[in-house]
């Protein structure tokens, strides 16, 4: 089955966190919102982070395909409790 690959970019360190797989953009956003709960760095400094789609992972064949450039999905400030309403 093919899944999309996503990663959160840390703007301050100019680097991407480890990628994660999700069914689609909606489920990736839900995963990130969950990670923003509590006292995480994501929840404390959402202005420092952005979510990107990196490509696809085929778990049947083990193949990873990607676009030339990561595709911007959202700024994490948009995913805060207030911004999600």
N, CA, C and O atoms as a printed pandas DataFrame, in Angstrom:
     atom_number atom_name residue_name chain_id  residue_number  x_coord  y_coord  z_coord
0              1         N          UNK        A               1    0.840   -1.167    0.000
1              2        CA          UNK        A               1    0.000    0.000    0.000
2              3         C          UNK        A               1    0.892    1.239    0.000
3              4         O          UNK        A               1    1.932    1.270    0.657
4              5         N          UNK        A               2    0.478    2.236   -0.731
5              6        CA          UNK        A               2    1.233    3.486   -0.789
6              7         C          UNK        A               2    0.726    4.440    0.280
7              8         O          UNK        A               2   -0.478    4.592    0.491
8              9         N          UNK        A               3    1.678    5.076    0.944
9             10        CA          UNK        A               3    1.372    6.097    1.932
10            11         C          UNK        A               3    2.189    7.338    1.602
11            12         O          UNK        A               3    3.246    7.253    0.977
12            13         N          UNK        A               4    1.698    8.461    2.017
13            14        CA          UNK        A               4    2.436    9.711    1.835
14            15         C          UNK        A               4    3.463    9.843    2.955
15            16         O          UNK        A               4    3.240    9.389    4.077
16            17         N          UNK        A               5    4.588   10.470    2.633
17            18        CA          UNK        A               5    5.624   10.744    3.628
18            19         C          UNK        A               5    5.631   12.233    3.931
19            20         O          UNK        A               5    5.573   13.068    3.029
20            21         N          UNK        A               6    5.704   12.549    5.220
21            22        CA          UNK        A               6    5.679   13.939    5.679
22            23         C          UNK        A               6    6.832   14.174    6.641
23            24         O          UNK        A               6    7.380   13.232    7.213
24            25         N          UNK        A               7    7.194   15.436    6.813
25            26        CA          UNK        A               7    8.181   15.807    7.823
26            27         C          UNK        A               7    7.909   17.232    8.268
27            28         O          UNK        A               7    7.386   18.056    7.517
28            29         N          UNK        A               8    8.279   17.496    9.513
29            30        CA          UNK        A               8    8.153   18.836   10.070
30            31         C          UNK        A               8    9.507   19.517    9.952
31            32         O          UNK        A               8   10.530   18.969   10.363
32            33         N          UNK        A               9    9.499   20.702    9.394
33            34        CA          UNK        A               9   10.722   21.485    9.274
34            35         C          UNK        A               9   10.852   22.410   10.477
35            36         O          UNK        A               9    9.905   23.103   10.848
36            37         N          UNK        A              10   12.024   22.411   11.075
37            38        CA          UNK        A              10   12.355   23.339   12.148
38            39         C          UNK        A              10   13.039   24.536   11.495
39            40         O          UNK        A              10   14.173   24.433   11.027
40            41         N          UNK        A              11   12.352   25.654   11.468
41            42        CA          UNK        A              11   12.868   26.843   10.786
42            43         C          UNK        A              11   14.129   27.365   11.471
43            44         O          UNK        A              11   15.062   27.809   10.802
44            45         N          UNK        A              12   14.157   27.313   12.791
45            46        CA          UNK        A              12   15.310   27.856   13.530
46            47         C          UNK        A              12   16.584   27.056   13.268
47            48         O          UNK        A              12   17.663   27.639   13.164
48            49         N          UNK        A              13   16.477   25.744   13.161
49            50        CA          UNK        A              13   17.673   24.928   12.912
50            51         C          UNK        A              13   17.895   24.676   11.421
51            52         O          UNK        A              13   18.897   24.079   11.027
52            53         N          UNK        A              14   16.947   25.136   10.594
53            54        CA          UNK        A              14   17.030   24.939    9.140
54            55         C          UNK        A              14   17.222   23.460    8.794
55            56         O          UNK        A              14   18.077   23.094    7.988
56            57         N          UNK        A              15   16.390   22.613    9.439
57            58        CA          UNK        A              15   16.466   21.174    9.180
58            59         C          UNK        A              15   15.078   20.547    9.328
59            60         O          UNK        A              15   14.165   21.136    9.906
60            61         N          UNK        A              16   14.954   19.345    8.791
61            62        CA          UNK        A              16   13.709   18.594    8.882
62            63         C          UNK        A              16   13.825   17.530    9.964
63            64         O          UNK        A              16   14.876   16.908   10.119
64            65         N          UNK        A              17   12.757   17.324   10.703
65            66        CA          UNK        A              17   12.690   16.204   11.648
66            67         C          UNK        A              17   12.564   14.904   10.862
67            68         O          UNK        A              17   12.377   14.929    9.646
68            69         N          UNK        A              18   12.665   13.775   11.545
69            70        CA          UNK        A              18   12.531   12.475   10.892
70            71         C          UNK        A              18   11.163   12.383   10.200
71            72         O          UNK        A              18   10.159   12.819   10.763
72            73         N          UNK        A              19   11.116   11.825    8.997
73            74        CA          UNK        A              19    9.839   11.708    8.290
74            75         C          UNK        A              19    8.909   10.687    8.939
75            76         O          UNK        A              19    9.344    9.781    9.651
76            77         N          UNK        A              20    7.624   10.861    8.673
77            78        CA          UNK        A              20    6.613    9.893    9.105
78            79         C          UNK        A              20    5.643    9.657    7.962
79            80         O          UNK        A              20    5.484   10.506    7.085
80            81         N          UNK        A              21    5.000    8.508    7.977
81            82        CA          UNK        A              21    4.050    8.147    6.934
82            83         C          UNK        A              21    2.626    8.317    7.436
83            84         O          UNK        A              21    2.339    8.132    8.619
84            85         N          UNK        A              22    1.743    8.673    6.514
85            86        CA          UNK        A              22    0.331    8.820    6.833
86            87         C          UNK        A              22   -0.473    8.568    5.565
87            88         O          UNK        A              22    0.034    8.715    4.453
88            89         N          UNK        A              23   -1.727    8.188    5.746
89            90        CA          UNK        A              23   -2.595    7.858    4.612
90            91         C          UNK        A              23   -2.764    9.025    3.645
91            92         O          UNK        A              23   -2.727    8.848    2.427
92            93         N          UNK        A              24   -2.952   10.231    4.210
93            94        CA          UNK        A              24   -3.214   11.400    3.382
94            95         C          UNK        A              24   -2.937   12.665    4.190
95            96         O          UNK        A              24   -2.529   12.593    5.349
96            97         N          UNK        A              25   -3.158   13.806    3.578
97            98        CA          UNK        A              25   -2.880   15.084    4.235
98            99         C          UNK        A              25   -3.710   15.277    5.505
99           100         O          UNK        A              25   -3.195   15.757    6.514
100          101         N          UNK        A              26   -4.978   14.908    5.459
101          102        CA          UNK        A              26   -5.857   15.078    6.626
102          103         C          UNK        A              26   -5.362   14.275    7.827
103          104         O          UNK        A              26   -5.373   14.776    8.951
104          105         N          UNK        A              27   -4.931   13.041    7.602
105          106        CA          UNK        A              27   -4.449   12.232    8.723
106          107         C          UNK        A              27   -3.073   12.704    9.193
107          108         O          UNK        A              27   -2.748   12.574   10.373
108          109         N          UNK        A              28   -2.270   13.244    8.291
109          110        CA          UNK        A              28   -0.979   13.813    8.694
110          111         C          UNK        A              28   -1.195   15.034    9.586
111          112         O          UNK        A              28   -0.505   15.204   10.590
112          113         N          UNK        A              29   -2.146   15.876    9.220
113          114        CA          UNK        A              29   -2.456   17.055   10.036
114          115         C          UNK        A              29   -2.959   16.635   11.410
115          116         O          UNK        A              29   -2.612   17.254   12.416
116          117         N          UNK        A              30   -3.769   15.596   11.457
117          118        CA          UNK        A              30   -4.268   15.086   12.741
118          119         C          UNK        A              30   -3.105   14.578   13.601
119          120         O          UNK        A              30   -3.073   14.826   14.806
120          121         N          UNK        A              31   -2.161   13.875   12.992
121          122        CA          UNK        A              31   -0.992   13.372   13.711
122          123         C          UNK        A              31   -0.172   14.526   14.294
123          124         O          UNK        A              31    0.285   14.454   15.435
124          125         N          UNK        A              32    0.009   15.571   13.518
125          126        CA          UNK        A              32    0.779   16.720   13.990
126          127         C          UNK        A              32    0.020   17.438   15.109
127          128         O          UNK        A              32    0.624   17.842   16.102
128          129         N          UNK        A              33   -1.288   17.600   14.957
129          130        CA          UNK        A              33   -2.073   18.227   16.030
130          131         C          UNK        A              33   -1.927   17.441   17.335
131          132         O          UNK        A              33   -1.805   18.033   18.408
132          133         N          UNK        A              34   -1.939   16.128   17.244
133          134        CA          UNK        A              34   -1.767   15.281   18.429
134          135         C          UNK        A              34   -0.382   15.497   19.045
135          136         O          UNK        A              34   -0.244   15.566   20.266
136          137         N          UNK        A              35    0.633   15.602   18.197
137          138        CA          UNK        A              35    2.000   15.823   18.686
138          139         C          UNK        A              35    2.156   17.194   19.341
139          140         O          UNK        A              35    3.084   17.403   20.122
140          141         N          UNK        A              36    1.269   18.119   19.033
141          142        CA          UNK        A              36    1.323   19.463   19.592
142          143         C          UNK        A              36    0.638   19.570   20.954
143          144         O          UNK        A              36    0.605   20.652   21.540
144          145         N          UNK        A              37    0.104   18.488   21.454
145          146        CA          UNK        A              37   -0.558   18.515   22.761
146          147         C          UNK        A              37    0.483   18.564   23.873
147          148         O          UNK        A              37    1.616   18.120   23.689
148          149         N          UNK        A              38    0.100   19.099   25.015
149          150        CA          UNK        A              38    1.003   19.124   26.158
150          151         C          UNK        A              38    2.062   20.203   26.022
151          152         O          UNK        A              38    1.832   21.258   25.433
152          153         N          UNK        A              39    3.215   19.914   26.576
153          154        CA          UNK        A              39    4.299   20.895   26.651
154          155         C          UNK        A              39    5.418   20.610   25.652
155          156         O          UNK        A              39    6.586   20.847   25.958
156          157         N          UNK        A              40    5.089   20.116   24.487
157          158        CA          UNK        A              40    6.112   19.815   23.487
158          159         C          UNK        A              40    6.676   21.109   22.892
159          160         O          UNK        A              40    6.057   22.169   22.987
160          161         N          UNK        A              41    7.853   21.009   22.280
161          162        CA          UNK        A              41    8.414   22.166   21.576
162          163         C          UNK        A              41    7.479   22.638   20.474
163          164         O          UNK        A              41    7.373   23.836   20.212
164          165         N          UNK        A              42    6.799   21.690   19.829
165          166        CA          UNK        A              42    5.862   22.055   18.763
166          167         C          UNK        A              42    4.745   22.941   19.292
167          168         O          UNK        A              42    4.341   23.896   18.629
168          169         N          UNK        A              43    4.243   22.626   20.490
169          170        CA          UNK        A              43    3.148   23.417   21.052
170          171         C          UNK        A              43    3.649   24.728   21.652
171          172         O          UNK        A              43    2.927   25.725   21.643
172          173         N          UNK        A              44    4.864   24.740   22.167
173          174        CA          UNK        A              44    5.406   25.953   22.780
174          175         C          UNK        A              44    5.877   26.982   21.759
175          176         O          UNK        A              44    5.787   28.186   21.999
176          177         N          UNK        A              45    6.380   26.509   20.624
177          178        CA          UNK        A              45    6.932   27.399   19.601
178          179         C          UNK        A              45    6.402   27.047   18.206
179          180         O          UNK        A              45    7.201   26.789   17.305
180          181         N          UNK        A              46    5.093   27.031   18.002
181          182        CA          UNK        A              46    4.553   26.603   16.703
182          183         C          UNK        A              46    5.015   27.475   15.538
183          184         O          UNK        A              46    5.034   27.027   14.392
184          185         N          UNK        A              47    5.383   28.711   15.832
185          186        CA          UNK        A              47    5.854   29.602   14.764
186          187         C          UNK        A              47    7.188   29.149   14.176
187          188         O          UNK        A              47    7.591   29.630   13.117
188          189         N          UNK        A              48    7.873   28.234   14.850
189          190        CA          UNK        A              48    9.178   27.748   14.385
190          191         C          UNK        A              48    9.085   26.533   13.470
191          192         O          UNK        A              48   10.112   26.040   13.003
192          193         N          UNK        A              49    7.881   26.042   13.203
193          194        CA          UNK        A              49    7.737   24.765   12.495
194          195         C          UNK        A              49    6.745   24.841   11.335
195          196         O          UNK        A              49    5.766   25.586   11.365
196          197         N          UNK        A              50    7.049   24.025   10.298
197          198        CA          UNK        A              50    6.164   23.885    9.131
198          199         C          UNK        A              50    6.096   22.411    8.731
199          200         O          UNK        A              50    7.071   21.673    8.872
200          201         N          UNK        A              51    4.939   21.997    8.233
201          202        CA          UNK        A              51    4.743   20.620    7.766
202          203         C          UNK        A              51    4.883   20.562    6.249
203          204         O          UNK        A              51    4.340   21.397    5.526
204          205         N          UNK        A              52    5.625   19.556    5.782
205          206        CA          UNK        A              52    5.831   19.344    4.354
206          207         C          UNK        A              52    5.519   17.901    3.972
207          208         O          UNK        A              52    5.717   16.981    4.764
208          209         N          UNK        A              53    5.035   17.719    2.763
209          210        CA          UNK        A              53    4.926   16.381    2.167
210          211         C          UNK        A              53    6.213   16.136    1.394
211          212         O          UNK        A              53    6.633   16.972    0.594
212          213         N          UNK        A              54    6.838   14.986    1.636
213          214        CA          UNK        A              54    8.114   14.668    1.001
214          215         C          UNK        A              54    7.983   13.750   -0.203
215          216         O          UNK        A              54    8.802   13.814   -1.120
216          217         N          UNK        A              55    6.961   12.895   -0.214
217          218        CA          UNK        A              55    6.810   11.935   -1.301
218          219         C          UNK        A              55    5.917   10.792   -0.883
219          220         O          UNK        A              55    5.031   10.955   -0.044
220          221         N          UNK        A              56    6.154    9.619   -1.478
221          222        CA          UNK        A              56    5.350    8.431   -1.183
222          223         C          UNK        A              56    6.231    7.258   -0.791
223          224         O          UNK        A              56    7.365    7.128   -1.252
224          225         N          UNK        A              57    5.692    6.416    0.061
225          226        CA          UNK        A              57    6.351    5.183    0.464
226          227         C          UNK        A              57    5.425    4.021    0.121
227          228         O          UNK        A              57    4.271    3.994    0.548
228          229         N          UNK        A              58    5.925    3.077   -0.641
229          230        CA          UNK        A              58    5.177    1.873   -0.999
230          231         C          UNK        A              58    5.651    0.751   -0.091
231          232         O          UNK        A              58    6.746    0.221   -0.279
232          233         N          UNK        A              59    4.825    0.381    0.903
233          234        CA          UNK        A              59    5.250   -0.622    1.876
234          235         C          UNK        A              59    5.200   -2.046    1.335
235          236         O          UNK        A              59    5.662   -2.974    2.000
236          237         N          UNK        A              60    4.649   -2.229    0.146
237          238        CA          UNK        A              60    4.660   -3.537   -0.494
238          239         C          UNK        A              60    5.996   -3.792   -1.179
239          240         O          UNK        A              60    6.538   -4.895   -1.102
240          241         N          UNK        A              61    6.521   -2.781   -1.843
241          242        CA          UNK        A              61    7.776   -2.910   -2.593
242          243         C          UNK        A              61    8.980   -2.310   -1.875
243          244         O          UNK        A              61   10.123   -2.592   -2.236
244          245         N          UNK        A              62    8.729   -1.486   -0.862
245          246        CA          UNK        A              62    9.824   -0.830   -0.165
246          247         C          UNK        A              62   10.382    0.361   -0.917
247          248         O          UNK        A              62   11.485    0.819   -0.619
248          249         N          UNK        A              63    9.636    0.871   -1.890
249          250        CA          UNK        A              63   10.097    1.995   -2.698
250          251         C          UNK        A              63    9.687    3.322   -2.095
251          252         O          UNK        A              63    8.603    3.456   -1.527
252          253         N          UNK        A              64   10.564    4.297   -2.225
253          254        CA          UNK        A              64   10.273    5.667   -1.841
254          255         C          UNK        A              64   10.412    6.528   -3.091
255          256         O          UNK        A              64   11.423    6.472   -3.791
256          257         N          UNK        A              65    9.391    7.319   -3.356
257          258        CA          UNK        A              65    9.441    8.266   -4.470
258          259         C          UNK        A              65    9.206    9.659   -3.907
259          260         O          UNK        A              65    8.456    9.836   -2.947
260          261         N          UNK        A              66    9.850   10.637   -4.512
261          262        CA          UNK        A              66    9.681   12.000   -4.011
262          263         C          UNK        A              66    9.671   12.995   -5.161
263          264         O          UNK        A              66   10.144   12.727   -6.265
264          265         N          UNK        A              67    9.108   14.156   -4.848
265          266        CA          UNK        A              67    9.138   15.281   -5.776
266          267         C          UNK        A              67   10.532   15.904   -5.686
267          268         O          UNK        A              67   11.319   15.566   -4.802
268          269         N          UNK        A              68   10.819   16.808   -6.602
269          270        CA          UNK        A              68   12.110   17.490   -6.547
270          271         C          UNK        A              68   12.245   18.339   -5.293
271          272         O          UNK        A              68   13.329   18.422   -4.716
272          273         N          UNK        A              69   11.170   18.964   -4.870
273          274        CA          UNK        A              69   11.159   19.824   -3.693
274          275         C          UNK        A              69   10.034   19.389   -2.768
275          276         O          UNK        A              69    8.980   18.971   -3.247
276          277         N          UNK        A              70   10.226   19.474   -1.453
277          278        CA          UNK        A              70    9.126   19.176   -0.533
278          279         C          UNK        A              70    7.945   20.119   -0.775
279          280         O          UNK        A              70    8.122   21.286   -1.125
280          281         N          UNK        A              71    6.748   19.591   -0.580
281          282        CA          UNK        A              71    5.515   20.371   -0.801
282          283         C          UNK        A              71    5.023   20.911    0.549
283          284         O          UNK        A              71    4.725   20.142    1.462
284          285         N          UNK        A              72    4.943   22.241    0.662
285          286        CA          UNK        A              72    4.470   22.867    1.890
286          287         C          UNK        A              72    3.003   22.503    2.121
287          288         O          UNK        A              72    2.185   22.566    1.203
288          289         N          UNK        A              73    2.681   22.117    3.369
289          290        CA          UNK        A              73    1.309   21.780    3.735
290          291         C          UNK        A              73    0.725   22.818    4.683
291          292         O          UNK        A              73   -0.367   23.333    4.442
292          293         N          UNK        A              74    1.452   23.134    5.776
293          294        CA          UNK        A              74    0.907   24.080    6.749
294          295         C          UNK        A              74    2.003   24.611    7.663
295          296         O          UNK        A              74    3.008   23.945    7.910
296          297         N          UNK        A              75    1.786   25.823    8.156
297          298        CA          UNK        A              75    2.567   26.344    9.269
298          299         C          UNK        A              75    1.901   25.824   10.532
299          300         O          UNK        A              75    0.673   25.792   10.613
300          301         N          UNK        A              76    2.685   25.418   11.512
301          302        CA          UNK        A              76    2.085   24.838   12.713
302          303         C          UNK        A              76    1.279   25.856   13.505
303          304         O          UNK        A              76    0.420   25.465   14.296
304          305         N          UNK        A              77    1.526   27.143   13.320
305          306        CA          UNK        A              77    0.687   28.143   13.989
306          307         C          UNK        A              77   -0.759   28.001   13.548
307          308         O          UNK        A              77   -1.669   28.338   14.306
308          309         N          UNK        A              78   -0.989   27.507   12.335
309          310        CA          UNK        A              78   -2.343   27.296   11.826
310          311         C          UNK        A              78   -3.028   26.098   12.482
311          312         O          UNK        A              78   -4.245   25.947   12.380
312          313         N          UNK        A              79   -2.259   25.257   13.146
313          314        CA          UNK        A              79   -2.799   24.018   13.711
314          315         C          UNK        A              79   -3.004   24.083   15.215
315          316         O          UNK        A              79   -3.422   23.099   15.825
316          317         N          UNK        A              80   -2.717   25.218   15.814
317          318        CA          UNK        A              80   -2.961   25.357   17.245
318          319         C          UNK        A              80   -4.453   25.238   17.498
319          320         O          UNK        A              80   -5.251   25.367   16.569
320          321         N          UNK        A              81   -4.833   24.997   18.723
321          322        CA          UNK        A              81   -6.256   24.823   19.068
322          323         C          UNK        A              81   -7.077   25.994   18.551
323          324         O          UNK        A              81   -8.154   25.809   17.986
324          325         N          UNK        A              82   -6.565   27.185   18.748
325          326        CA          UNK        A              82   -7.292   28.367   18.286
326          327         C          UNK        A              82   -7.348   28.409   16.755
327          328         O          UNK        A              82   -8.391   28.715   16.178
328          329         N          UNK        A              83   -6.222   28.101   16.099
329          330        CA          UNK        A              83   -6.182   28.138   14.651
330          331         C          UNK        A              83   -6.933   27.017   13.972
331          332         O          UNK        A              83   -7.285   27.144   12.799
332          333         N          UNK        A              84   -7.194   25.911   14.675
333          334        CA          UNK        A              84   -7.875   24.752   14.093
334          335         C          UNK        A              84   -9.387   24.905   14.112
335          336         O          UNK        A              84  -10.094   24.141   13.454
336          337         N          UNK        A              85   -9.895   25.889   14.861
337          338        CA          UNK        A              85  -11.348   26.054   14.972
338          339         C          UNK        A              85  -11.940   26.706   13.759
339          340         O          UNK        A              85  -13.152   26.914   13.700
